[in-house]
Amino acid sequence: AIVKVFCKKFNKELDALPTAPIPGPKGEHIKDNFSQKAWSEWIALQTMLINEKHLDLSIKENRVWLNNQMDLFLNNENYEKPSGYIPVE
């Protein structure tokens, strides 16, 4: 059976992530509070941000910035949008 979760990004019941998307408590929090749809959209956005800003993820500041963008995106706050980015409806 498909497990549902109340997604805080979309404010409705959606398909849950099958496993925590990242290790540790933060991953569990994401799994418990956000849907597969929200996470998939974040991954697409994250890829665009990394490519557009040529982020070197071996640099800690870049990882911290990206992690912060993830929190803003999932919580519907003002996250950085790549040029030409159109959110999926």
Buried (B, 14 or more C-beta within 10 A) or exposed (E): EEEEBBBBBBEEEBEBBEEBBBEEEBBBEBBEBBBBBBBEBBEEBBEBBBEBEEBEEEEEEBEEBBEEBBEEBBEEEEBBBEEEEEEEE
